[in-house]
């Protein structure tokens, strides 16, 4: 079963119903391929009494699917997808390796900038086979749309900058980072993300901040989609004669 779980409140119910129907009609093994896996961001109760959505949804999925395959789940305090989704097989692929090849064709001299410390892992994967120069910002978040960004001490004047991250929701962090890069003399600023949720006017806000191009994978269908994930997802499927899910190099 393949379904990306953006807009999850509707899709989760439909996905669980489909899995139950398949099982009751004789399916011996069911795999969920969810390029975007919802509710992974809340892994603790930030306030007393809050539901820990990662744990709850992970257990729902593990109860109904023998294997779950996703791309760059937003995991903070757990090391592997299996800790969040305790299915028999839980595979987390990374799309960041696709970034380097994509940018090598379009912006071969770009400086790749991560808007916060967490983005360093995607920069590292994107540059593993393509030696771009990189820099990582420091972020202070006060609210969903209230963030400040410290740009590292790197020459930006006249440079083509690409902001790289795993996810864009409101786009506030990326917008602030774009403005700061342009203030420091960057010639252009583009954005490349794995999961383009782009809530509300997020893309328009990025344009107003001076962003030239916005690119995303097709984990969430959106006009900014530029990188197809089908080949990456196919690489995790069982080969003829094999059993179980195969995690390609870079998967966990």
FENBELLIN-V148704 format. One record per backbone hydrogen bond with DSSP energy under -0.5 kcal/mol. NH is the residue of the N-H (numbers start at 0). CO is the residue of the C=O. E is the energy in kcal/mol with one decimal. If there is no record, write none. Layout:
nh: {NH:NH}
co: {CO:CO}
e: {E:E}
//
This chain:
nh: {2:2:4:9:10:11:12:13:14:15:16:17:18:19:20:21:22:23:24:25:26:31:32:32:33:33:34:36:37:39:42:45:49:52:53:55:56:57:58:59:60:61:62:63:63:64:65:66:67:68:69:70:70:71:74:82:83:83:84:86:88:90:92:92:97:98:98:99:100:101:102:103:104:104:105:106:109:110:111:111:112:112:113:114:118:119:120:121:122:123:124:125:126:127:131:132:134:136:137:139:140:141:141:142:145:146:147:149:150:153:157:158:160:160:161:162:163:163:164:167:174:175:176:177:178:179:180:181:182:183:184:185:186:187:189:190:191:192:193:194:195:196:196:197:198:201:204:205:206:207:208:209:210:211:214:215:216:216:217:218:219:224:225:226:227:232:233:234:235:236:241:245:246:247:250:251}
co: {0:32:35:6:6:7:8:9:10:11:12:13:14:15:16:17:18:19:20:22:21:66:0:30:31:68:32:34:35:36:40:43:46:50:41:51:52:53:54:55:56:57:58:59:60:60:29:29:88:31:90:33:34:92:72:79:79:80:80:84:65:67:69:90:94:94:95:95:96:97:98:99:100:101:101:102:106:159:109:132:110:161:134:163:115:116:117:118:118:119:120:121:122:124:129:109:111:113:149:147:138:139:145:145:142:144:139:137:148:151:184:155:158:187:110:189:112:161:191:194:170:171:172:173:174:175:176:177:178:179:181:180:158:158:160:212:162:214:164:165:193:167:194:167:168:198:200:201:202:203:204:206:205:188:190:223:192:193:226:193:216:221:215:215:225:228:229:230:232:233:238:235:244:245:247:91}
e: {-0.5:-2.3:-2.7:-0.8:-1.4:-3.1:-0.5:-1.8:-2.6:-2.5:-2.4:-2.3:-2.3:-2.4:-2.4:-2.4:-2.4:-2.4:-1.2:-1.6:-2.5:-2.7:-3.4:-0.6:-0.7:-2.9:-0.6:-0.5:-0.6:-0.6:-1.1:-0.9:-2.0:-1.2:-2.4:-1.9:-2.7:-2.2:-1.9:-2.0:-2.4:-2.4:-1.9:-0.7:-1.0:-2.3:-2.2:-1.4:-2.2:-3.0:-2.5:-0.6:-1.1:-3.4:-1.9:-0.8:-0.7:-0.9:-3.2:-2.3:-1.3:-2.8:-2.9:-0.6:-1.7:-0.7:-1.1:-0.9:-0.8:-2.0:-2.9:-2.1:-1.0:-0.5:-1.0:-2.9:-2.1:-2.9:-0.6:-2.7:-0.5:-2.7:-2.6:-0.5:-1.2:-1.6:-0.9:-0.6:-1.9:-2.4:-1.8:-2.4:-1.6:-0.9:-2.4:-0.6:-1.9:-3.0:-1.9:-2.5:-0.5:-0.5:-3.4:-1.3:-0.7:-0.6:-2.3:-2.8:-0.6:-2.0:-2.8:-2.5:-0.6:-2.6:-2.4:-3.1:-2.3:-0.5:-1.7:-2.3:-2.5:-2.3:-2.4:-2.5:-2.3:-2.3:-2.3:-2.4:-2.5:-1.4:-1.6:-2.2:-2.2:-1.4:-2.6:-2.4:-2.9:-2.1:-1.1:-3.0:-0.7:-1.6:-1.2:-2.2:-2.5:-1.3:-2.8:-2.0:-2.3:-2.4:-1.4:-1.7:-2.3:-3.2:-3.0:-1.7:-0.9:-1.0:-1.6:-0.5:-0.6:-2.3:-3.6:-1.6:-0.5:-2.7:-2.7:-1.4:-1.4:-1.5:-2.6:-1.5:-0.6:-0.7:-2.8:-1.5}
//
